[in-house]
Amino acid sequence: MLKIAKGLVIAALVLLIIYGADEAASRSMDDGEDARETGFLPMNAMVRGLAFGGSAIALSIAAFFVAREVSTFVWIMLIINGVLIAAGGAIAGSAPVAGLGAVVIALGVIKRFRDAKIARMA
């Protein structure tokens, strides 16, 4: 199950990187309002946010629940993904997205302390 959790957090990170790069590309274009709506992906901001941001959040949360074994990699990646989500929400001015990023960060912290407790018991 640990391999699955690692795959989930890596997939979430890849989605966040693609989403961030596309958002940066859409903000750098100044050829009119329609050009700002899309970056290099052929979709508008709402669809892009749901497909990439929403999927990354769901994958990160799933990784937390799948990772039952001790894994430093998973909790560090959860915190990284949460920081990227929260930063994106803050830049976009979206409190709910920033809040979801904080939830993913909290899951990473919980995983870290849960792993420490498991390690002490073994």
Secondary structure in CASP SS format (residue, H / E / C, confidence):
PFRMAT SS
TARGET T0000
AUTHOR 0000-0000-0000
METHOD secondary structure of the structure
MODEL  1
M C 1.00
L H 1.00
K H 1.00
I H 1.00
A H 1.00
K H 1.00
G H 1.00
L H 1.00
V H 1.00
I H 1.00
A H 1.00
A H 1.00
L H 1.00
V H 1.00
L H 1.00
L H 1.00
I H 1.00
I H 1.00
Y H 1.00
G H 1.00
A H 1.00
D H 1.00
E H 1.00
A H 1.00
A H 1.00
S H 1.00
R H 1.00
S H 1.00
M C 1.00
D C 1.00
D C 1.00
G C 1.00
E H 1.00
D H 1.00
A H 1.00
R H 1.00
E H 1.00
T C 1.00
G C 1.00
F C 1.00
L C 1.00
P C 1.00
M C 1.00
N C 1.00
A H 1.00
M H 1.00
V H 1.00
R H 1.00
G H 1.00
L H 1.00
A H 1.00
F H 1.00
G H 1.00
G H 1.00
S H 1.00
A H 1.00
I H 1.00
A H 1.00
L H 1.00
S H 1.00
I H 1.00
A H 1.00
A H 1.00
F H 1.00
F H 1.00
V H 1.00
A C 1.00
R C 1.00
E C 1.00
V C 1.00
S C 1.00
T H 1.00
F H 1.00
V H 1.00
W H 1.00
I H 1.00
M H 1.00
L H 1.00
I H 1.00
I H 1.00
N H 1.00
G H 1.00
V H 1.00
L H 1.00
I H 1.00
A H 1.00
A H 1.00
G H 1.00
G H 1.00
A H 1.00
I H 1.00
A H 1.00
G C 1.00
S C 1.00
A H 1.00
P H 1.00
V H 1.00
A H 1.00
G H 1.00
L H 1.00
G H 1.00
A H 1.00
V H 1.00
V H 1.00
I H 1.00
A H 1.00
L H 1.00
G H 1.00
V H 1.00
I H 1.00
K H 1.00
R H 1.00
F H 1.00
R H 1.00
D H 1.00
A H 1.00
K H 1.00
I H 1.00
A H 1.00
R H 1.00
M H 1.00
A C 1.00
END
